[in-house]
Amino acid sequence: MTVQLVRPEVSLFNVAVTADTDILGALISPSQRSVYRIAVAVTFAAGAPPIFRVRVTDELDSFLLDFNDGSGIFADRVYHFSLGVRPELKYEFQFSRDTTMVILQVEEISGGVL
């Protein structure tokens, strides 16, 4: 039996994103307790940098949590985040303002790989 230690979840490129709106359009959930390795980059017009967020939900509750200590992410830079995830929860991503997402890659990492 082959064990897949890195499983691609999301790979988006050059997508316009509306503020406070789910990016993926559908919740994602890991196959087991693992880590989501996230790479994200944006470009935007003048104004404050957008805050990158994750929405975590179960059957009853939903929470919107900020990455990067609640600070906006600057244009034309790649940011990397790791998020411990559980299969009984579901996940979705948002930005705090309209922006163009240059890249969003989410990989599920299990085992000893990170």
C-alpha positions in Angstrom: 0.0 0.0 0.0 1.4 3.4 -1.0 1.1 6.2 1.6 0.7 9.6 0.1 2.5 12.1 2.4 1.7 15.2 0.4 -1.8 15.5 -1.1 -2.7 18.6 -3.2 -6.0 20.2 -2.1 -6.1 23.6 -3.9 -4.1 25.1 -6.7 -5.4 28.5 -8.0 -3.7 31.1 -10.1 -4.6 34.7 -11.0 -8.1 34.8 -9.5 -10.0 38.0 -8.6 -11.4 37.7 -5.0 -14.2 39.7 -3.4 -13.8 40.9 0.2 -15.2 38.6 2.9 -16.3 36.0 0.4 -15.3 32.3 0.4 -12.6 31.8 -2.2 -13.0 28.1 -3.0 -16.8 28.0 -3.2 -16.8 24.7 -1.3 -15.4 23.6 2.1 -12.4 21.4 2.1 -11.6 18.7 4.7 -8.4 16.7 5.3 -8.3 12.9 5.0 -6.8 12.6 8.5 -5.3 14.7 11.3 -2.5 16.5 9.4 -1.2 19.9 8.4 -2.3 22.2 5.6 0.8 23.8 4.0 -0.5 27.0 2.4 1.3 29.3 0.0 -0.5 32.6 -1.0 0.4 35.7 -2.9 -1.7 38.7 -4.0 -1.5 41.9 -6.0 -3.8 44.8 -5.5 -4.4 48.5 -6.2 -3.6 51.2 -3.6 -4.9 50.9 -0.1 -4.3 48.7 2.9 -3.0 45.1 2.3 -5.7 42.4 2.6 -5.8 40.1 5.6 -5.8 36.4 4.7 -8.3 34.4 6.7 -9.4 30.8 7.2 -13.0 29.8 8.1 -13.1 26.7 10.3 -16.5 25.0 10.7 -18.1 21.9 12.1 -21.8 20.9 12.2 -22.7 23.7 14.7 -20.2 26.6 14.7 -18.0 28.6 12.3 -15.0 30.7 13.2 -13.1 33.2 11.0 -9.5 33.3 12.0 -6.7 35.7 10.7 -3.3 34.5 9.5 -0.2 36.6 9.8 -1.2 37.9 13.3 -4.1 39.8 11.7 -1.7 41.9 9.6 -2.3 42.3 5.9 -0.2 40.5 3.3 1.8 42.7 1.0 1.6 42.5 -2.8 4.1 40.6 -4.9 5.4 38.5 -2.0 4.8 34.8 -1.3 3.6 34.0 2.2 3.7 30.5 3.7 1.5 29.2 6.5 1.0 25.9 8.3 -2.4 25.0 9.8 -3.0 21.9 11.9 -6.3 20.4 10.6 -8.7 17.6 11.6 -11.1 15.6 9.4 -14.2 16.4 11.4 -13.7 20.1 10.6 -14.1 21.9 7.3 -12.0 24.8 6.0 -12.5 27.7 3.6 -10.4 30.9 2.9 -11.1 34.6 2.5 -9.5 38.0 2.2 -10.6 41.1 4.1 -10.7 43.2 0.9 -11.0 42.9 -2.8 -7.8 41.7 -4.3 -6.3 39.6 -7.1 -4.9 36.3 -5.7 -1.8 35.5 -7.7 -1.5 32.1 -6.2 -3.1 29.9 -3.6 -1.8 26.4 -3.0 -3.0 24.2 -0.2 -1.4 20.8 0.4 -2.3 18.3 3.0 0.9 17.0 4.7 0.8 13.9 6.7 3.5 11.8 8.3 6.9 13.3 8.9 7.0 15.6 5.9 6.6 19.4 6.3 
